[in-house]
Amino acid sequence: MHLSLVPRLRVVALVLGFISALATSLHAEDWPQWLGAQRDGVWRETGIVETLPTNGFTYRWRTPIGGGYSGPAVANGRVYLMDRQLATGTTTPANAFARGTIPGAERVLCLNEADGKIVWQHSYDCAYTVSYASGPRVTPAVHDGKVYTLGSEGNLLCLDAAKGTVLWSRDFKKEFGLKTPTWGFAGHPLVDGKKLICLAGGEGSVAVAYDKDTGKELWRALTAKEPGYAPPMIYEFAGKRQLILWHPESVNALDPETGKVFWTHPHTPSVRFGMTIPSPRKIGDLLFLTSFYNGSLMLRVDSDKPTVVWQSQKVSEKDTDGLHSVMATPLIQDGHIYSPCSYGQFRCLKLETGERLWETFAPTSGKSERWGHAFVIKHGEKGNRSFLFSEKGDLIIAKLTPEKYEELSRARLIEPDNRDPGRHVVWSHPAFANKSIYARNDKEIVCVSLAVEK
């Protein structure tokens, strides 16, 4: 090579590198799993509207689907979710707590992100034995050309993300000799390196890791009478990566690579229903957990053994202290916790003490309702602007501060059509990607752009 070309080639390389970096920064952010790309409930895209339309949304698309609580995942120009198809002549019980055998099928759906048209679907027979039998609970996880789904009755699938071909599958009930938990298998799978980490259940198999490409079991760990419903989360504490697994008898930290238990802290949220549901949250060296009956637990994990910073003293669904959230993953920012409590009281607590500063029913059910609910997503890593999706199907933009709940804008996004709790609700977590929101009920999935119009 002629020496005079070398500086020019270096300049070209720098320019191409800059263009590549710019293209990456401008690329729309995906929502490929539970709580988004970083599994932390933060929507990092910019150029998002400050207010919502008062005369209703203009939908990018609307696609009919079946029932379910499974939130959508968005990745690489596709939208993935699960639904339930009842057998002909079959209905779900009027009493949502009833458990029988309800024939039907579960489906994995892949939609085109641009227009909502179904690209492929995979259906399999699946008789339901769960309470609240509307449909699947788990948000798919999309990674490296594969989509991982977990059905209500314990069917774990790995499918080709482009074609829908089943690459491998496991059946938790057959494999581990399990009975279906009261509200089904609901722990959102976690992709970590070459592993797929799942919440299963049983003797020595509450947590199970598989090779994400082959389905080969890599390790299993922990024993509990019930697995609970809280998703596995990986955080760094005391200088090492720790897999946090919270089941109805204890919160545990495991080595993600081997399943070896680092530590265990006994904690029983609900012996009767096993209601470990909200995702454990990390703030510095603190780990926060909340449940419907036993309330809050704040641990400090700065050594090989966690210590209790504070915890709720009341075991009650009405006479509560701290935060008794049934299923919402709390938002934690600037030393405060924001989340719905047991009867829809959206509350602000001091992080260090659990002291309550204020509460409102505005973003949940509008009044006191058992399990009154809203999902809360932080917009941007800095600031205090959040998007809330209420059980009434409303999308809300609000500022959450220690002083007050300040609602900036609200609009109806989708109709609440699920009757399981005895009132009309929508209890499926939306996805935020491509400057849009994707939300579903038991009849349709909708997409609305939230981008600032240019």
N, C-alpha and C positions, 0 to 999 in steps of 0.2 A: 504493500500500500504506500502511495506517495505521502511523505511526511506532512506536506502542506494541507492534506485532507483531514488530518487528525483533529485540529481545533474545530473545524467546521462540523465534523461528525459529533464532537462533544456538545456543540451548541444545539445541533439537531436532537440529540438524545435528551438534553435538558428540556427543550421545548416540548418534545413528545411526552416526557415525564410530567411536565406541568399540565398539558392538555388531559392526560390520563387522570391525574389527581383531581382536576377541575370537574371532569366528567363524573368521577366517583362521588364528589361532594354534591353534585347536582342530581344524582340518581335518587329516585324515590326510595323511601325506606320501606322495607317489608315488615310484616308482622307474622313471622313464621311459626310461632308457638304461643303457649300460654303466657300472657302478660308482655308479649312483644319480643323484639329481637334480642334484648338483653335480659329478658325474663324479670323485669323490674317495674313494669307498669308505667313507663315513661314514654311519651310520644315526642320524638325529637325533631320531626319535620318543621320547617319554617314556612312562612308564607300562608299561614292559616287565618281564617276569618276571625274578627273580633266579636261579631254579633251574628246571630242566627236569623233567618228570614221570618218575619212576623206573619206572612201570608202562606207559610208552608214551604216545605222543601221541594225542589225539583230533583227527581231521582235520576241518577245515571242509568240504573236498571233495577228491575224487580223480578225475582225468579221464584216460582212456586216450589216448595219443598214440604217434607213431612215434619213431624214433631221432634223435639229434642232440646236439651240444654247445652249441647255442644256449640262452643263459640267457633267462629271461622278463623282460619289461618290464611295469610296472604303471602305468596312468595313467587317470584319469577313470572309475573303476569298471570297467575292462577289463584283461585280462591278454593280452599278445601274445607269441608265440614262433614258432619255426619247427621243422619236423620233416621226416623223410625217409620216403617210402613206396616200398618196393621193387616193381619190376614182378613180376607173378605168375610163380612158378617161379624167381625169382632170389634168390640169397643173397650176402652180402658175403664176401670172401675170408677164409679162416681165417688167412692171413698178413696182418696189418694193413698191412705195408709194401708189399704187392703193389699194382701199379697196372695196371688194365685199363680196360674200359668196362663199367660196371654200370648197366643201365637202371633207370629209376624216376622219381620225381617229388619235388619239394620243395613243402612247404606252408607258408603263413603262416596261423596260427590266431589268432582273437580269441575269448577266453573271457569270460563274465560273472564279474566278481570275486566276486560274492556267493555263487554256487553252482557255479562251474566249468563251466557248460554252454557249449558252443560257440555263439557268436553268428554268426560267419561264418568261412569258410575260403577261401583262394585257393590253387589248385594249378597247377603248371606242369611240363611234362616237363623232366627234367634228368638226363641220363646222367652218372654220376660217373666221374672219372678220377683221383681223389685217393687217397692213402694215408689210413688211418684213416677209412674211408668210412661211418661210422655215420650222419652227417647234417650239417646246417648248423652253422656255428661261431659266427655273429655274433648278438649281442643286438640286437633291434630298437630303433630310436630313435623315440620318439613325441613329436610337437611340433605344436601349433597345428592339431589336427584331422587330422593326417596321420601315417602310420607308415612308416618307412623300413627296408627289409630288404636284406641282402646274402647271397646264397647261396654255397655252396662253389665253384661253377663260375663265379662272377662276374656273376650276375644281380642287378642293383640295381633295386629297385622302390620306388615311392612309391604308397601306397594310402590311400584314404579310411579314416580310423580307425573311423568309425561303420559303414560299409557294406562295406568290403573291395574297393571298385572301384579298379582300377589307374588312377592319374592320369598317371603317366609311368614309363618304364623305360629302363634302359641295359644293355648287354651288354659287360662289360669285355674279354672275349676277342676279340670281333668289332671293337669300337671301337678297341682299342689293339694288336691283333695279338699277343695274349699266349697263352702256354701256362699251364695251371692250375698254381699253385705246388704243391709236394709235398703239403702239408696243406691245400690249398684257399685261397680268399680268406677272410681271417679278421680284417681290421682293422675294428673297430666304428666305423661312421660317426659323424661329429660334426656336430651342428647348431650353427651360429654365425651369429646374425643372420638374414640372408636366404640364407645359404649352407648347403649340405650338403657337408662335406669328407670325402673318401674316400681310402683306401689302395688304389691300383690296381696299377700296375707298368708296366714298359716304358721306351721311349726318351722321356724328357722328361715322363713321365706317372705317376711313382710316387705323387705326390699330385695329386688332381683335385678341384676345387670346382665344384658345380652350383648353379644357382638352385633353392632347395628347393621352390618352388611349380611351376616349369615344366620342370625338368630341363635347362635350357639350360646348357651348359658356360660357366663364368666364367673359369677359368684352370687351367693344368696346370703341374707343376714336377717337377724332379729326375729323374735317370736312374740305374738300378742293374740289375744282372743279375737280381736277385730283389727283390721288394718287402718280404719279411719278413712279419710278422704283427702287429706292434705298432700299437695304435690311435693315430690322431692325437690330440694333446692341446694345448690352448691354455693358456699360462701367461704371467704378466707378469714380465719380467726387464728390469733396467736401464731401467725406466720405460716400457716399451712391451710391448704384447701380442705374443707370439711363438707361432707354430704349431710345435710340436716334432714332427718326423717322423724316426723312427729306423728306417732300413733296414739290411740286412746289410753295407753298406760304410761308413756314416757316420751320425752323428746331426746333424740339421739344424734350423735355426730359420728360419721363413718369415714373411713378412707375411701374416696371414690374409686380408686384403682383396685382395691382388694376386698372391700366390704368389712374390713376390720373395724371394730367399734372403738372409737377414741374415748367417748364418754357417754354416760346416760344420766338423765335427770328425771326422776319419777314425777309424773304430772297426769292427773286423771280428769279430763274435761267432762266426760259423761259416760258413766259405766253403762247406762241403759241404751243409749243410741250411738255411742262411739263417735261423737261429733267433733273430731279434729278436721276442720275444713279449710279455713283461711290459710293462705301461704305464709309461712314464717318470714318475718322481715328483719333485715340486718341494718343497723345504723352504727357505724364505727365498730366498737367491740361489744355492742349490745345486740341481743336477739329477742324479738318481740313476738309473742303468740297470743291469740285471742280465741275464745270459744263461747258458744251460746249459754251454757249452764255455768261453768266454773270461771268464766271471765278471762282476765289478762294474766300473763306471766312475762316479766322482763328479766332476762338473764344477762349477766356480764360474762363474756367468754374471752378472757385475756390470759388464760393458762390452760393446763390440762384438765381442770375441773371447773365448771361454771358455777357462779354464785348468783343468788337471787338479789336483784336490785329492789323490786317490789312485785306484789301480786295481789289479785283480788281476794277478798276475804269471804265473799258471799257466794254461795252455790244456789243460784236462783235465775229464772228467766225474766223476772219482773223487778225484784228487789236487788238491784245490781250496783256494783261499784267497779271502777275501772272501765273496761270496755268488754261487752258480751256480744261480740259479732257472730252471727251464725255462718255467713259464707263470704262476706266481702273481704278482700285483701286490703288492709289499711294503707293509706297514704301517710308517709312520714316525711316531714320537711321542717327545717329550721327549729328543731327541738320540740316538735309537736306531732301528735297523732290525730288523723282525721279518718272517721269511718262510721258507718251505721252501727247502732247497738241492737239489742235484742228485739225491740219493738219499733224499729224504724227511727229512733232518735239519732240523727246524724250529729256526732259529737266531736269536740276538740279536747284533747287531753295533753297535759304536760308530759313530755317524754320521760323525764327523770323520776317523776313521782306518781304519775297516773291521775293527778288531780284534774277534774273536769272544769273547763272554762266556759263552755256554752254548748247548747244543743238546739237543733231545729228539725222539723219533719219535712221541710220544704223539698229537699232533693230525693226523698224516698217515696213514701206512700201518701204524704200530705197530712197524715194523722197517725195516731198510735195503732199499729197493726203488727201482729205477731210475725216476725221475720221480715218486717218492712225493709226494703233493700234498694241499694243503688251501687253501681260500679263506679269507681273513681280512678281517673287516669291523669297523671301530671303532664302538663304540656311544657316541654323544655326542661332542661336540668336546673335552670335558675328561675327565680321568680315564683309567684304563688298562683298562677292561673291553672285551672284544672277543667277537664271535661268529665261530667258526670252523666251516667245513663241510668235513669230511674226505672223502677219496676213498672211504672205507668207507660213506659215507652217514650219518655221525653229525653231529649238531649239537652244538657244544660252546660253553659259556660259560667264558671264561678271563680271568685277569688277566696281562698281559704287562708285566714290569718288567725292568730291567737285572739284577736279582738272580736271577730264576727265571721259569719257566713255571708258573703256578698254575691248575690246572683246577678250576673251581667246580662244573660240572655237565655231564652228557653224556646224550644219548638218541639212539636210531636214528630217523632221519627218513625215509629212503627206501632201498631196496635197491640196492646197486651191481651193475649188470647188464651193464656194458660190458666186453667181453673184449679190446679192442684192444691193451692193453699186456701181455697174457699173464696178467692176473689180473683179478678183478672190481673195477671202479672206477665211480665217478660223477664225471665231470669237467665238469659244467655249473655255472656260477656261479648261485647262488640270488639272488632279489630279496627285499628287505625293505621292506614298505609296509603301510599300514593296520594297524600293530601285528601284522603277520603275516609269515611266511616262505613263499616260493613256490619249490619246488625240483622238478627233473625228472630222470628217467633216460631210458632208451631205450624205456620202456613206458608211463609215466604222468607227469603233473604233479600235485603235491600242494600243499595249502595248510593251514597250521597257525597258529592264533592264538597269539601270544606276549604278549598283553596281560595285565596283572595283573587277576585277577578281582575284581570289586567286590561 
